[in-house]
């Protein structure tokens, strides 16, 4: 793969990842759709796109259709992420939500590595301390603090996505596994929507945002990412994802009329800088 093509695929992926936050926030802030319905539509449309991509790829490679991968446990982690993500964005701005999500994902994966016996250098411990300090500063009570319930829900979403990512490590065909997990997550999403039926509200624009989130920024976004990932060194893959909360924050300013406070800016520098110290290995 040429460098230009790889750079283009990575750029599209980062825009898709940030787009999930923007689409969810836009739907839940500017349309009447409820969070449970948004989650269900997102999961169903994402499952359909993943299923189609895998089937087309199988036909092109061998002509034979193979079973989807994944597991029910991973599907549970996926729906926990998607539901908490949606409910959190009923209260959080796009940039703040993306920053909390990314921080929680990385904290979960770093914590799991430590539990498994990984050792960190002094520079990495300093990064952990810096990131934790930035998170505490962001969540401290004050006029610029994000709503506590929304922040906690987004941290839960990040932890669930971290668990989902850890379960997918070394699982073979990542795209096939993701397709299977999205398909398995459908009954959980529909059950959540059924439980929330008394307060459910369907809105045409909101459904459109949810379909775009599931089909485009989730389905096609991850298909592109899995295409680029084999050509991307692990440290580069971790590093480029640091830009996702930044892109989401800038998108929130440009498209949703949000503002970036000094508190959010300084917290983002601390959190993302600290994570960079942990995940970027020394030569």
Protein Blocks (a to p, Z undefined) as FASTA:
>chain_A
ZZklmmmmmmmmmmmmmmmmmmmmmmmmmmmbdfklmmmmmmmmmmmmmmmmmmmmmmmm
nopacddedjfklmmmmmmmmmmmmmmmmmbcfklmmmmmmmmmmmmmmmmmmmnopacd
fklmmmmmmmmmmmmmmmpgcfklccfklmmmmmmmmmmmmmmmmmmgonljaklmmmmm
mmmmmmmmmmmmmmmmmmgccdfklmmmmmmmmmmmmmmmmmmmmmmmmmpcfklmmmmm
mmmmmmmmmmmmmmnopacdfklmmmmmmmmmmmmmmmmccZZ
